[in-house]
Amino acid sequence: MKLHAKIYTGIILAFLFAPIVVMLIYSFNEAKSLSVYSGFSLRWYRELLNDRNTLHAVKNTFTLALSATAISTVMGTAAAVGINKLRSKWYRTAMNTVTDIPMTNPDIITGISLMLMFVFVGRLFGASTSLSFWTMLIAHVTFCLPYVILQVLPKLQQMDKALPEAAMDLGCTPMRAFLKVELPEILPGIITGAIMAFTLSLDDFVISYFTAGNGFETLPIRIYGMTKKTVTPKMYALATIIFFVTMSLLLVSNLVDNEDRRKLKEEKVRKKAAK
């Protein structure tokens, strides 16, 4: 790599990661100052652990993210299997286009449209309140589904189509053939899709803000409310924890993808050797 390319890459990396480094450093600042570093301390992490409202928001966030991940992973895998089995090329293209809409649509448009739909349905059935945990869960499943499908569908297309047919020829039912043959082949895509769904649900703010009820507050909404007041390093500590959780999930996802690529290369080598 040429010198100017290295310098350019270094500037881009510094621009991207400098704010995160500053946040990490000042989360361990002993003083309350956001501009002067007075010494290493875990004070703000202790205060964060004593903040009941924030911890309750963390609990709500993980409950919502895990629920949305579980539902969207199951539904997304089933949808990917269905799309992969479509024979009509036009119909498959139409389904892929519809699936991509939640990813390309701006979050604010998605949030407002879902809010209006929930309020309309709630008034239609005479509900006392239209927005709650369940409306947020439906909203999160809606924007997580396409990412699961996007990860699972290529694995189905890479898989040898003769494998499930051979399993059924040997006496397996279609469901048993899927569980015993297809599921292990597409498992890396399912894991990656689930991780993506979890991280997207974990840090979503815009859609959650429009579909949240009064009695359910997630962590991004909590942080937004706290930024209206005086910002303390306690927020840095919270953001640091979220950063490391997200980084850990991304590392797991990359490890799964690398292992899957290694298996594909080994399979290609075996096929060439067999020929």
C-alpha positions as CSV (number, residue, x, y, z in Angstrom):
1,M,0.0,0.0,0.0
2,K,1.3,3.4,-1.0
3,L,2.1,6.0,1.7
4,H,-0.7,8.4,0.7
5,A,-3.2,5.5,0.9
6,K,-2.0,4.6,4.4
7,I,-2.3,8.3,5.5
8,Y,-5.8,8.5,4.1
9,T,-6.8,5.3,5.8
10,G,-5.4,6.5,9.1
11,I,-7.3,9.8,8.9
12,I,-10.6,8.0,8.2
13,L,-10.1,5.6,11.1
14,A,-9.2,8.4,13.4
15,F,-12.2,10.4,12.3
16,L,-14.5,7.3,13.0
17,F,-13.0,6.1,16.3
18,A,-11.7,9.3,18.0
19,P,-15.2,10.1,19.5
20,I,-15.4,6.5,20.8
21,V,-11.9,6.7,22.4
22,V,-12.8,10.0,24.1
23,M,-16.0,8.5,25.4
24,L,-14.1,5.5,26.8
25,I,-11.5,7.7,28.5
26,Y,-14.0,10.1,30.1
27,S,-16.2,7.2,31.4
28,F,-13.4,6.5,33.8
29,N,-12.9,10.2,34.8
30,E,-12.9,10.8,38.5
31,A,-14.4,14.3,38.2
32,K,-17.7,15.4,36.8
33,S,-16.0,17.6,34.2
34,L,-16.5,16.6,30.6
35,S,-13.4,18.5,29.5
36,V,-10.8,17.9,32.2
37,Y,-9.5,14.4,33.0
38,S,-8.6,14.4,36.7
39,G,-7.8,10.7,37.2
40,F,-8.9,7.1,36.8
41,S,-12.1,6.1,38.7
42,L,-15.1,3.7,38.5
43,R,-17.3,6.3,40.2
44,W,-19.7,6.7,37.2
45,Y,-20.1,3.0,36.7
46,R,-21.1,2.7,40.4
47,E,-23.5,5.5,40.1
48,L,-24.9,3.9,36.9
49,L,-25.5,0.6,38.8
50,N,-27.4,2.6,41.5
51,D,-29.7,4.3,39.0
52,R,-32.9,2.2,39.2
53,N,-34.7,4.0,36.4
54,T,-31.8,3.4,34.0
55,L,-31.4,-0.2,35.0
56,H,-35.2,-0.7,34.5
57,A,-34.8,0.8,31.0
58,V,-31.9,-1.7,30.4
59,K,-34.1,-4.6,31.4
60,N,-36.9,-3.3,29.1
61,T,-34.5,-2.9,26.2
62,F,-33.1,-6.5,26.5
63,T,-36.6,-8.0,27.0
64,L,-37.8,-6.2,23.8
65,A,-34.6,-7.1,21.8
66,L,-34.6,-10.8,22.8
67,S,-38.3,-11.1,22.1
68,A,-38.0,-9.4,18.7
69,T,-34.9,-11.4,17.8
70,A,-36.6,-14.7,18.6
71,I,-39.8,-13.9,16.6
72,S,-38.0,-12.3,13.7
73,T,-35.5,-15.2,13.4
74,V,-38.2,-17.8,13.3
75,M,-40.4,-15.9,10.9
76,G,-37.4,-14.7,8.8
77,T,-36.1,-18.2,8.4
78,A,-39.5,-19.5,7.4
79,A,-39.9,-16.6,4.9
80,A,-36.5,-17.2,3.4
81,V,-37.3,-20.9,2.9
82,G,-40.6,-20.0,1.2
83,I,-39.0,-17.4,-1.1
84,N,-36.2,-19.8,-2.1
85,K,-38.9,-22.4,-3.1
86,L,-40.8,-20.0,-5.4
87,R,-40.6,-21.1,-9.0
88,S,-41.8,-17.9,-10.6
89,K,-38.9,-15.5,-11.2
90,W,-41.2,-12.5,-11.3
91,Y,-42.9,-13.5,-8.1
92,R,-39.6,-14.0,-6.4
93,T,-38.4,-10.6,-7.5
94,A,-41.6,-9.0,-6.2
95,M,-41.2,-10.7,-2.8
96,N,-37.5,-9.6,-2.6
97,T,-38.6,-6.0,-3.4
98,V,-41.3,-6.0,-0.7
99,T,-38.8,-7.5,1.8
100,D,-36.3,-4.7,1.1
101,I,-38.8,-1.9,1.7
102,P,-38.4,-1.8,5.5
103,M,-34.6,-1.5,5.1
104,T,-34.7,1.3,2.5
105,N,-37.6,3.2,4.0
106,P,-36.5,6.0,6.4
107,D,-37.0,5.1,10.1
108,I,-39.1,8.2,10.8
109,I,-41.5,7.3,8.0
110,T,-41.7,3.7,9.3
111,G,-42.2,4.9,12.9
112,I,-45.0,7.4,12.0
113,S,-46.8,5.0,9.8
114,L,-46.7,2.2,12.4
115,M,-47.9,4.7,15.1
116,L,-50.9,5.8,13.0
117,M,-51.8,2.2,12.3
118,F,-51.6,1.2,15.9
119,V,-53.7,4.2,17.0
120,F,-56.3,3.5,14.3
121,V,-56.6,-0.2,15.2
122,G,-56.7,0.7,18.9
123,R,-59.6,3.1,18.4
124,L,-61.3,0.7,16.1
125,F,-61.5,-1.9,18.9
126,G,-62.1,0.7,21.6
127,A,-58.8,0.1,23.5
128,S,-58.1,2.5,26.3
129,T,-54.5,2.9,25.1
130,S,-53.1,2.2,21.6
131,L,-49.4,2.0,22.3
132,S,-47.7,-0.4,24.6
133,F,-44.9,-3.0,24.8
134,W,-46.7,-5.1,22.2
135,T,-46.8,-2.3,19.6
136,M,-43.1,-1.8,20.1
137,L,-42.5,-5.5,19.7
138,I,-44.5,-5.7,16.4
139,A,-42.6,-2.6,15.2
140,H,-39.2,-4.1,16.0
141,V,-40.1,-7.5,14.4
142,T,-41.2,-5.5,11.3
143,F,-37.8,-3.9,10.7
144,C,-35.7,-6.9,11.9
145,L,-37.3,-9.4,9.6
146,P,-35.7,-8.3,6.3
147,Y,-32.2,-8.5,7.8
148,V,-32.8,-12.1,8.9
149,I,-34.2,-13.0,5.4
150,L,-31.2,-11.2,3.8
151,Q,-28.8,-13.5,5.8
152,V,-30.6,-16.8,5.5
153,L,-31.6,-16.6,1.8
154,P,-28.1,-16.7,0.4
155,K,-27.3,-19.8,2.5
156,L,-30.3,-21.6,1.1
157,Q,-29.2,-20.7,-2.5
158,Q,-25.7,-21.9,-1.8
159,M,-26.9,-25.2,-0.5
160,D,-27.0,-28.3,-2.7
161,K,-30.7,-28.7,-3.6
162,A,-30.2,-32.5,-3.8
163,L,-29.5,-32.9,-0.1
164,P,-33.2,-32.5,1.2
165,E,-34.4,-34.6,-1.8
166,A,-32.0,-37.3,-0.9
167,A,-33.1,-37.2,2.7
168,M,-36.7,-37.6,1.7
169,D,-35.8,-40.5,-0.7
170,L,-34.3,-42.2,2.3
171,G,-37.5,-41.9,4.3
172,C,-37.5,-38.5,6.0
173,T,-40.6,-36.4,6.1
174,P,-40.2,-32.9,4.6
175,M,-40.0,-31.4,8.2
176,R,-37.5,-33.9,9.3
177,A,-35.4,-33.4,6.2
178,F,-35.4,-29.6,6.9
179,L,-34.4,-30.1,10.6
180,K,-31.7,-32.7,9.9
181,V,-30.3,-31.6,6.5
182,E,-31.2,-28.0,5.6
183,L,-31.1,-26.4,9.1
184,P,-27.4,-27.3,9.8
185,E,-26.5,-25.9,6.3
186,I,-28.2,-22.5,6.9
187,L,-27.4,-22.3,10.6
188,P,-24.5,-19.7,10.1
189,G,-26.9,-17.4,8.3
190,I,-29.6,-17.8,11.0
191,I,-27.0,-17.0,13.7
192,T,-25.8,-13.9,11.8
193,G,-29.3,-12.8,11.1
194,A,-30.3,-13.2,14.8
195,I,-27.2,-11.1,15.9
196,M,-28.1,-8.4,13.4
197,A,-31.7,-8.3,14.6
198,F,-30.6,-8.1,18.2
199,T,-28.2,-5.2,17.7
200,L,-30.7,-3.3,15.5
201,S,-33.4,-3.7,18.1
202,L,-31.1,-2.9,21.0
203,D,-30.1,0.6,19.8
204,D,-33.3,1.6,17.8
205,F,-34.6,5.0,18.9
206,V,-36.7,6.6,16.1
207,I,-39.2,3.7,15.6
208,S,-39.3,3.0,19.3
209,Y,-40.0,6.6,20.1
210,F,-43.1,6.7,17.9
211,T,-44.5,3.3,19.0
212,A,-43.7,3.3,22.7
213,G,-46.5,3.5,25.3
214,N,-46.3,5.6,28.5
215,G,-45.4,2.6,30.8
216,F,-42.6,1.2,28.7
217,E,-39.2,3.0,28.3
218,T,-36.3,1.6,26.4
219,L,-32.6,2.6,27.0
220,P,-32.3,4.8,23.8
221,I,-35.4,6.7,24.9
222,R,-34.1,7.0,28.4
223,I,-30.8,8.4,27.1
224,Y,-32.6,10.9,24.9
225,G,-34.6,12.1,27.9
226,M,-31.4,12.5,30.0
227,T,-29.6,14.5,27.3
228,K,-32.2,17.2,27.7
229,K,-30.7,17.8,31.2
230,T,-27.1,18.0,32.3
231,V,-25.1,15.3,30.7
232,T,-22.8,13.5,33.2
233,P,-20.1,10.9,32.6
234,K,-22.6,8.3,33.8
235,M,-23.9,8.4,30.2
236,Y,-20.4,7.8,29.0
237,A,-20.2,4.7,31.2
238,L,-23.5,3.5,29.9
239,A,-22.5,4.1,26.2
240,T,-19.2,2.3,26.9
241,I,-21.0,-0.8,28.1
242,I,-23.3,-0.8,25.1
243,F,-20.3,-0.4,22.8
244,F,-18.5,-3.4,24.2
245,V,-21.7,-5.5,24.0
246,T,-22.2,-4.6,20.4
247,M,-18.6,-5.2,19.6
248,S,-18.7,-8.7,21.1
249,L,-21.8,-9.6,19.0
250,L,-20.1,-8.3,15.9
251,L,-17.0,-10.4,16.6
252,V,-19.2,-13.5,17.1
253,S,-20.9,-12.8,13.8
254,N,-17.6,-12.4,12.0
255,L,-16.3,-15.6,13.5
256,V,-19.4,-17.5,12.3
257,D,-19.0,-16.0,8.8
258,N,-15.3,-16.9,8.6
259,E,-16.0,-20.5,9.7
260,D,-18.8,-20.7,7.1
261,R,-16.4,-19.4,4.3
262,R,-13.8,-21.9,5.4
263,K,-16.2,-24.8,5.1
264,L,-17.4,-23.6,1.7
265,K,-13.8,-23.5,0.4
266,E,-13.1,-27.0,1.8
267,E,-16.3,-28.3,0.1
268,K,-15.2,-26.7,-3.3
269,V,-11.7,-28.3,-2.9
270,R,-13.3,-31.7,-2.3
271,K,-15.6,-31.4,-5.3
272,K,-12.7,-30.5,-7.5
273,A,-10.7,-33.4,-6.2
274,A,-13.6,-35.8,-6.8
275,K,-13.8,-34.7,-10.4
